Amino acid sequence: MTGIVDMAKYLENLLKDADNMANLGLKKVYYGDRQKIPFSPIACIETGEKDRELNGHPRRTLVTIRNYVIIYHGNVRSASDNLQESDERAENVEILIHTDAQMGGLVIDSLVTNVESGYQLRDNTLFRASRLTVEARVQEQLPSSV
């Protein structure tokens, strides 16, 4: 059974790979968001939601798991000076996530469904940030209630 933590750990390990970190220009990858950002750019894997619906008999379910990748690109110097670099890094993370739709066999399929660009205030410093929503689907058979 694949859950929110399994998916988050997959994303964390994917981004922590030395080659991937170098290609993306990341200095650190964390499990969970951070209030203090000592250096940048970093990525934080934040767990999200898990939805379940019946899709077969007996008690077969389709589970949708959502996690988030938050990228803190750097502190804001001006409105546009690091926007393009930030957007490119976010899209490169998206491309990397899409290279393995089954997340190493954990899920049926996965997809980055949303990429948001904006700002986050952390420890009295304004950072340019991106948040990627990653959705994955798995099928699970629940125990019979009879």
Backbone as ProteinMPNN parsed JSONL, in Angstrom:
{"seq_chain_A": "MTGIVDMAKYLENLLKDADNMANLGLKKVYYGDRQKIPFSPIACIETGEKDRELNGHPRRTLVTIRNYVIIYHGNVRSASDNLQESDERAENVEILIHTDAQMGGLVIDSLVTNVESGYQLRDNTLFRASRLTVEARVQEQLPSSV", "coords_chain_A": {"N_chain_A": [[0.846, -1.181, 0.0], [0.753, 2.074, -0.999], [1.4, 5.23, 0.336], [0.995, 8.667, 1.461], [3.434, 9.351, 2.699], [5.238, 7.538, 1.508], [5.234, 8.452, -1.144], [6.167, 11.078, -0.761], [8.747, 10.571, 0.256], [9.855, 9.344, -1.987], [9.901, 11.54, -3.784], [11.596, 13.249, -2.345], [14.019, 11.734, -2.315], [14.47, 11.552, -5.075], [14.988, 14.243, -5.756], [17.177, 14.654, -4.098], [19.203, 13.188, -5.227], [22.519, 13.293, -6.287], [23.329, 14.061, -8.918], [20.91, 15.109, -9.913], [20.467, 17.214, -8.089], [22.661, 18.849, -8.719], [22.145, 19.42, -11.457], [19.765, 20.854, -11.196], [20.546, 22.937, -9.672], [20.209, 22.988, -6.923], [20.815, 23.448, -3.439], [20.108, 22.076, -1.166], [17.776, 19.595, -0.007], [14.78, 19.116, 1.671], [12.666, 17.175, 3.834], [9.608, 18.201, 4.44], [8.452, 21.54, 5.119], [10.298, 24.593, 5.76], [10.954, 27.102, 8.219], [13.143, 28.725, 8.636], [15.448, 29.717, 6.27], [18.509, 29.062, 5.497], [20.205, 29.227, 3.302], [20.07, 29.365, -0.275], [19.367, 28.068, -3.562], [16.749, 25.938, -2.304], [14.803, 22.922, -1.898], [11.693, 21.846, -0.61], [9.835, 19.12, 0.495], [6.534, 18.727, 0.908], [3.949, 17.114, 2.556], [0.631, 16.217, 1.449], [-2.696, 15.787, 0.538], [-4.911, 12.922, 0.637], [-7.115, 11.179, -1.242], [-9.882, 8.965, -1.572], [-11.791, 6.717, -3.539], [-14.444, 4.459, -4.258], [-14.038, 2.023, -6.771], [-14.606, -0.428, -7.819], [-15.532, -3.901, -7.396], [-14.941, -6.365, -4.984], [-14.9, -3.703, -2.82], [-12.717, -2.369, -4.018], [-10.514, 0.309, -4.459], [-9.701, 3.555, -5.76], [-7.037, 5.562, -5.174], [-6.021, 8.853, -4.749], [-3.166, 10.676, -4.343], [-1.712, 13.605, -3.074], [1.103, 15.62, -3.064], [3.463, 18.247, -2.33], [6.008, 20.192, -3.837], [8.057, 22.578, -2.729], [9.935, 25.235, -3.736], [12.476, 27.285, -2.738], [13.911, 29.882, -4.144], [15.59, 32.107, -3.864], [16.442, 35.114, -2.029], [14.486, 38.062, -2.526], [15.548, 40.431, -4.736], [14.847, 42.263, -6.702], [11.787, 42.82, -8.498], [11.924, 41.414, -10.903], [14.465, 40.301, -11.349], [15.232, 37.684, -10.596], [13.193, 36.145, -11.522], [12.93, 34.776, -14.046], [14.964, 32.792, -13.863], [14.017, 31.407, -11.622], [11.521, 30.456, -12.53], [12.403, 28.787, -14.591], [13.87, 26.866, -13.129], [11.794, 25.7, -11.613], [10.253, 24.569, -13.676], [12.112, 22.747, -14.638], [12.31, 20.996, -12.473], [9.731, 19.984, -12.624], [9.889, 18.627, -15.118], [11.788, 16.672, -14.432], [10.363, 15.176, -12.48], [8.403, 14.118, -14.114], [9.806, 12.199, -15.517], [9.611, 9.62, -14.552], [6.833, 8.173, -14.451], [5.603, 6.208, -12.919], [6.849, 6.345, -10.513], [9.024, 4.683, -9.663], [7.636, 2.291, -9.428], [5.842, 2.606, -7.381], [3.331, 3.753, -7.847], [0.363, 3.936, -9.974], [0.247, 5.966, -11.893], [1.593, 9.31, -12.269], [1.625, 12.907, -11.979], [2.575, 16.265, -12.445], [0.423, 18.619, -11.543], [0.096, 21.308, -11.176], [1.855, 24.376, -11.225], [2.982, 26.919, -9.316], [4.009, 30.266, -9.054], [5.544, 32.605, -6.934], [5.81, 34.458, -3.877], [7.333, 33.989, -0.651], [7.394, 34.643, 2.777], [9.942, 34.155, 4.975], [11.38, 33.88, 8.06], [11.615, 36.717, 8.355], [12.554, 37.426, 5.844], [12.0, 37.962, 2.436], [11.326, 35.628, 0.008], [11.657, 34.477, -3.335], [9.548, 32.02, -4.571], [8.433, 28.759, -5.624], [5.703, 26.553, -6.055], [5.005, 23.263, -6.602], [2.431, 21.089, -7.438], [2.023, 17.731, -7.001], [0.459, 14.934, -8.185], [-0.572, 11.581, -7.672], [-1.739, 8.286, -8.524], [-3.063, 5.34, -7.078], [-4.193, 1.94, -6.844], [-6.107, 0.238, -4.456], [-7.047, -2.587, -2.585], [-9.48, -2.9, -0.272], [-9.991, -4.474, 2.926], [-12.445, -7.057, 3.198], [-15.634, -6.471, 4.597], [-17.243, -8.401, 5.536]], "CA_chain_A": [[0.0, 0.0, 0.0], [1.515, 3.311, -1.114], [0.747, 6.343, 1.005], [1.527, 10.024, 1.338], [4.844, 9.353, 3.108], [6.007, 6.837, 0.472], [5.375, 9.351, -2.288], [7.027, 12.198, -0.355], [10.12, 10.074, 0.341], [10.31, 9.161, -3.363], [10.227, 12.87, -4.318], [12.79, 13.724, -1.636], [15.182, 11.002, -2.82], [14.668, 11.945, -6.472], [15.63, 15.553, -5.794], [18.451, 14.582, -3.377], [20.218, 12.559, -6.057], [23.587, 14.282, -6.502], [23.256, 14.582, -10.289], [19.717, 15.945, -10.037], [20.708, 18.462, -7.344], [23.582, 19.675, -9.505], [21.461, 19.893, -12.665], [18.728, 21.818, -10.815], [21.163, 24.024, -8.925], [19.723, 22.983, -5.541], [21.84, 23.263, -2.408], [19.613, 21.178, -0.115], [16.401, 19.123, -0.135], [14.258, 18.785, 2.993], [11.344, 16.583, 4.001], [8.859, 19.183, 5.225], [8.761, 22.949, 4.883], [11.208, 25.213, 6.722], [10.721, 28.506, 8.548], [14.422, 29.405, 8.409], [16.1, 29.323, 5.022], [19.866, 29.576, 5.697], [20.819, 29.443, 2.001], [19.141, 28.998, -1.349], [18.013, 27.52, -3.603], [16.448, 24.668, -1.655], [13.474, 22.355, -2.163], [11.049, 21.213, 0.53], [8.751, 18.225, 0.123], [5.452, 18.892, 1.884], [2.878, 16.146, 2.318], [-0.648, 16.841, 1.147], [-3.967, 15.096, 0.762], [-5.138, 11.576, 0.098], [-8.541, 10.973, -1.511], [-10.177, 7.581, -1.937], [-13.133, 6.467, -4.06], [-14.695, 3.085, -4.692], [-14.042, 1.897, -8.223], [-14.761, -1.817, -8.206], [-16.127, -4.804, -6.421], [-15.489, -5.866, -3.728], [-14.154, -2.676, -2.08], [-11.514, -1.877, -4.691], [-10.543, 1.772, -4.413], [-8.699, 4.367, -6.446], [-6.535, 6.54, -4.217], [-5.247, 9.951, -5.308], [-2.279, 11.255, -3.328], [-1.155, 14.896, -3.473], [2.208, 16.199, -2.309], [3.911, 19.531, -2.868], [7.425, 20.522, -3.843], [8.204, 24.028, -2.586], [11.313, 25.618, -4.045], [12.875, 28.642, -2.347], [14.955, 30.157, -5.129], [16.515, 33.116, -3.359], [15.746, 36.289, -1.517], [14.04, 38.944, -3.603], [16.348, 41.636, -4.915], [13.918, 43.129, -7.423], [10.621, 42.044, -8.935], [12.136, 40.591, -12.093], [15.826, 39.841, -11.595], [15.4, 36.237, -10.484], [11.952, 35.489, -11.938], [13.146, 33.806, -15.125], [15.74, 31.672, -13.318], [13.118, 30.665, -10.733], [10.543, 29.74, -13.359], [13.113, 27.711, -15.295], [14.177, 25.807, -12.167], [10.534, 25.012, -11.303], [9.888, 23.737, -14.822], [13.066, 21.634, -14.707], [11.866, 20.034, -11.463], [8.555, 19.34, -13.215], [10.367, 17.694, -16.143], [12.42, 15.556, -13.73], [9.31, 14.355, -11.877], [7.69, 13.429, -15.196], [10.629, 11.161, -16.16], [9.214, 8.295, -14.06], [5.413, 8.335, -14.115], [5.196, 5.219, -11.92], [7.631, 6.611, -9.298], [9.749, 3.485, -9.26], [6.704, 1.198, -9.17], [4.968, 2.918, -6.239], [2.011, 4.259, -8.229], [-0.092, 3.651, -11.336], [0.73, 7.098, -12.678], [1.758, 10.56, -11.526], [1.597, 14.08, -12.837], [2.595, 17.586, -11.835], [-0.829, 19.213, -12.022], [0.067, 22.749, -11.001], [3.091, 25.053, -10.86], [2.663, 28.279, -8.888], [5.164, 31.121, -8.809], [5.16, 33.709, -6.057], [6.724, 34.879, -2.825], [7.105, 33.464, 0.689], [8.144, 35.307, 3.829], [10.552, 33.2, 5.893], [12.316, 34.475, 9.011], [11.718, 38.146, 8.013], [13.161, 37.606, 4.527], [11.09, 37.63, 1.346], [11.934, 34.725, -0.963], [10.932, 34.017, -4.51], [9.256, 30.608, -4.34], [7.534, 28.039, -6.534], [5.085, 25.374, -5.451], [4.524, 22.289, -7.573], [1.499, 20.089, -6.924], [2.279, 16.444, -7.64], [-0.609, 13.968, -7.906], [-0.33, 10.205, -8.092], [-2.878, 7.401, -8.283], [-2.818, 3.932, -6.782], [-5.394, 1.161, -6.562], [-5.988, -0.57, -3.257], [-8.154, -3.465, -2.238], [-9.749, -2.826, 1.164], [-10.466, -5.758, 3.468], [-13.884, -7.284, 3.151], [-16.27, -6.207, 5.888], [-18.122, -9.527, 5.864]], "C_chain_A": [[0.889, 1.241, 0.0], [0.73, 4.435, -0.47], [1.458, 7.661, 0.757], [3.022, 10.048, 1.647], [5.709, 8.665, 2.058], [6.268, 7.745, -0.719], [6.314, 10.505, -1.953], [8.49, 11.766, -0.281], [10.695, 9.824, -1.059], [10.747, 10.505, -3.945], [11.489, 13.427, -3.661], [14.046, 13.042, -2.184], [15.503, 11.348, -4.268], [15.426, 13.265, -6.547], [16.981, 15.553, -5.089], [19.552, 13.889, -4.167], [21.246, 13.618, -6.461], [23.54, 14.885, -7.907], [22.061, 15.511, -10.457], [19.888, 17.27, -9.299], [21.61, 19.399, -8.141], [22.894, 20.253, -10.732], [20.422, 20.96, -12.361], [19.3, 23.009, -10.067], [20.685, 24.107, -7.482], [20.88, 22.762, -4.577], [21.415, 22.269, -1.339], [18.178, 20.804, -0.455], [15.957, 18.668, 1.246], [12.925, 18.058, 2.879], [10.599, 17.511, 4.95], [9.35, 20.593, 4.943], [9.656, 23.474, 5.999], [10.801, 26.658, 6.972], [11.985, 29.327, 8.324], [15.056, 28.83, 7.154], [17.528, 29.878, 5.088], [20.603, 29.886, 4.392], [19.811, 29.004, 0.959], [19.953, 28.781, -2.623], [17.915, 26.164, -2.886], [15.069, 24.198, -2.11], [12.982, 21.687, -0.891], [9.901, 20.352, 0.017], [7.716, 18.279, 1.234], [4.345, 17.897, 1.551], [1.55, 16.873, 2.166], [-1.825, 15.962, 1.486], [-3.966, 13.71, 0.136], [-6.647, 11.397, -0.022], [-8.743, 9.534, -1.962], [-11.611, 7.508, -2.463], [-13.253, 5.002, -4.456], [-14.689, 3.036, -6.212], [-14.13, 0.444, -8.677], [-15.32, -2.648, -7.075], [-15.123, -5.901, -6.128], [-14.496, -4.897, -3.066], [-12.795, -2.334, -2.698], [-11.617, -0.363, -4.744], [-9.441, 2.37, -5.277], [-8.316, 5.478, -5.488], [-5.717, 7.58, -4.973], [-4.474, 10.602, -4.17], [-1.695, 12.546, -3.894], [-0.034, 15.283, -2.518], [2.668, 17.456, -3.025], [5.428, 19.622, -2.799], [7.496, 22.044, -3.814], [9.673, 24.352, -2.805], [11.509, 27.068, -3.619], [14.107, 28.972, -3.185], [16.001, 31.131, -4.611], [15.744, 34.292, -2.817], [15.508, 37.272, -2.661], [14.89, 40.207, -3.609], [15.541, 42.684, -5.676], [12.827, 42.229, -7.974], [10.94, 41.09, -10.074], [13.506, 39.944, -12.19], [16.025, 38.349, -11.426], [14.147, 35.465, -10.894], [12.198, 34.427, -13.004], [13.908, 32.591, -14.618], [14.869, 30.792, -12.422], [12.117, 29.847, -11.526], [11.196, 28.571, -14.094], [13.432, 26.557, -14.343], [12.908, 25.013, -11.844], [10.127, 24.096, -12.457], [10.854, 22.566, -14.987], [12.764, 20.579, -13.646], [10.654, 19.274, -11.985], [8.967, 18.282, -14.244], [10.988, 16.464, -15.483], [11.369, 14.623, -13.125], [8.58, 13.541, -12.942], [8.515, 12.317, -15.855], [10.265, 9.753, -15.705], [7.778, 8.375, -13.558], [4.948, 7.369, -13.037], [5.994, 5.348, -10.616], [8.301, 5.339, -8.777], [8.858, 2.314, -8.906], [5.77, 1.44, -7.996], [3.527, 3.191, -6.646], [1.654, 3.813, -9.651], [0.427, 4.717, -12.289], [0.843, 8.323, -11.784], [1.87, 11.707, -12.51], [1.757, 15.332, -11.984], [1.389, 18.327, -12.399], [-0.855, 20.73, -11.916], [1.465, 23.244, -10.639], [2.725, 26.501, -10.558], [3.955, 29.032, -8.607], [4.72, 32.276, -7.927], [6.246, 34.019, -5.054], [6.335, 34.214, -1.512], [7.984, 34.25, 1.653], [8.638, 34.244, 4.802], [11.577, 33.935, 6.74], [12.657, 35.923, 8.63], [12.451, 38.424, 6.697], [12.161, 37.157, 3.474], [11.844, 36.816, 0.297], [11.032, 34.573, -2.176], [10.76, 32.52, -4.332], [8.352, 30.066, -5.445], [6.958, 26.866, -5.764], [4.524, 24.509, -6.562], [3.605, 21.313, -6.861], [1.719, 18.807, -7.716], [1.175, 15.485, -7.21], [-0.221, 12.602, -8.442], [-1.553, 9.367, -7.753], [-2.394, 5.982, -8.026], [-4.17, 3.243, -6.607], [-5.126, 0.31, -5.328], [-7.252, -1.391, -3.05], [-8.329, -3.382, -0.717], [-10.223, -4.189, 1.657], [-11.979, -5.857, 3.391], [-14.467, -7.074, 4.537], [-17.19, -7.331, 6.316], [-17.393, -10.564, 6.678]], "O_chain_A": [[1.693, 1.427, 0.914], [-0.47, 4.577, -0.705], [2.389, 7.752, -0.043], [3.792, 10.694, 0.936], [6.797, 9.147, 1.744], [7.382, 7.801, -1.239], [7.163, 10.872, -2.765], [9.376, 12.506, -0.707], [11.88, 10.062, -1.294], [11.825, 10.61, -4.529], [12.345, 14.005, -4.332], [15.032, 13.715, -2.485], [16.672, 11.427, -4.646], [16.387, 13.395, -7.305], [17.85, 16.356, -5.429], [20.725, 13.996, -3.807], [20.887, 14.703, -6.918], [23.695, 16.096, -8.063], [22.176, 16.574, -11.068], [19.505, 18.324, -9.808], [21.351, 20.599, -8.226], [23.039, 21.44, -11.023], [20.21, 21.869, -13.164], [18.596, 23.996, -9.853], [20.744, 25.176, -6.874], [21.802, 21.995, -4.855], [22.264, 21.679, -0.672], [17.454, 21.567, -1.094], [16.67, 17.921, 1.917], [12.153, 18.294, 1.95], [10.93, 17.592, 6.133], [10.507, 20.808, 4.58], [9.756, 22.861, 7.062], [10.358, 27.355, 6.06], [11.921, 30.474, 7.881], [15.183, 27.615, 7.002], [17.742, 31.047, 4.767], [21.517, 30.71, 4.375], [18.817, 28.35, 1.276], [21.084, 29.254, -2.741], [18.857, 25.372, -2.87], [14.275, 24.977, -2.638], [13.751, 21.04, -0.18], [9.093, 20.8, -0.797], [8.003, 17.915, 2.374], [3.865, 17.839, 0.419], [1.361, 17.978, 2.673], [-1.931, 15.453, 2.601], [-3.166, 13.378, -0.739], [-7.369, 11.456, 0.974], [-7.895, 8.956, -2.641], [-12.521, 8.137, -1.923], [-12.295, 4.388, -4.926], [-15.265, 3.904, -6.868], [-13.763, 0.127, -9.808], [-15.546, -2.169, -5.963], [-14.471, -6.335, -7.077], [-13.358, -5.277, -2.79], [-11.837, -2.043, -1.981], [-12.679, 0.185, -5.038], [-8.392, 1.762, -5.489], [-9.169, 6.246, -5.042], [-4.825, 7.232, -5.747], [-5.051, 11.022, -3.167], [-1.241, 12.586, -5.038], [-0.214, 15.27, -1.301], [2.308, 17.699, -4.177], [6.049, 19.186, -1.829], [7.055, 22.717, -4.746], [10.547, 23.803, -2.134], [10.802, 27.964, -4.079], [15.19, 28.427, -2.974], [17.187, 30.977, -4.903], [14.556, 34.461, -3.096], [16.253, 37.294, -3.64], [14.945, 40.948, -2.627], [15.558, 43.863, -5.322], [12.941, 41.004, -7.919], [10.289, 40.053, -10.203], [13.699, 39.093, -13.058], [16.916, 37.785, -12.061], [14.049, 34.264, -10.642], [11.724, 33.298, -12.874], [13.526, 31.461, -14.921], [14.976, 29.566, -12.462], [11.891, 28.674, -11.226], [10.61, 27.494, -14.205], [13.279, 25.393, -14.714], [12.945, 23.783, -11.805], [9.7, 22.964, -12.227], [10.445, 21.495, -15.435], [12.945, 19.387, -13.896], [10.558, 18.06, -11.81], [8.445, 17.167, -14.233], [10.746, 15.338, -15.919], [11.483, 13.404, -13.25], [8.186, 12.401, -12.694], [7.981, 11.564, -16.67], [10.576, 8.785, -16.399], [7.539, 8.616, -12.374], [4.0, 7.668, -12.31], [5.822, 4.533, -9.709], [8.16, 4.975, -7.609], [9.274, 1.428, -8.16], [4.981, 0.562, -7.648], [2.601, 2.901, -5.888], [2.511, 3.377, -10.42], [0.972, 4.412, -13.35], [0.271, 8.375, -10.695], [2.163, 11.522, -13.691], [1.144, 15.447, -10.922], [1.34, 18.627, -13.591], [-1.726, 21.376, -12.498], [2.172, 22.617, -9.849], [2.224, 27.22, -11.423], [4.878, 28.496, -7.994], [3.656, 32.857, -8.138], [7.437, 33.869, -5.328], [5.164, 33.912, -1.28], [9.161, 34.493, 1.385], [7.837, 33.514, 5.387], [12.518, 34.535, 6.221], [13.826, 36.307, 8.587], [12.916, 39.542, 6.471], [11.546, 36.098, 3.603], [12.864, 37.256, -0.232], [9.806, 34.543, -2.06], [11.711, 31.821, -3.981], [7.618, 30.806, -6.101], [7.632, 26.262, -4.929], [3.689, 24.945, -7.354], [3.952, 20.774, -5.81], [1.615, 18.795, -8.943], [0.977, 15.251, -6.018], [0.375, 12.477, -9.512], [-2.306, 9.682, -6.831], [-1.458, 5.493, -8.658], [-5.165, 3.883, -6.265], [-4.049, -0.267, -5.18], [-8.367, -0.936, -3.308], [-7.427, -3.752, 0.034], [-10.79, -4.968, 0.891], [-12.692, -4.86, 3.505], [-13.86, -7.457, 5.537], [-17.851, -7.231, 7.35], [-17.978, -11.583, 7.046]]}, "name": "protein", "num_of_chains": 1, "seq": "MTGIVDMAKYLENLLKDADNMANLGLKKVYYGDRQKIPFSPIACIETGEKDRELNGHPRRTLVTIRNYVIIYHGNVRSASDNLQESDERAENVEILIHTDAQMGGLVIDSLVTNVESGYQLRDNTLFRASRLTVEARVQEQLPSSV"}
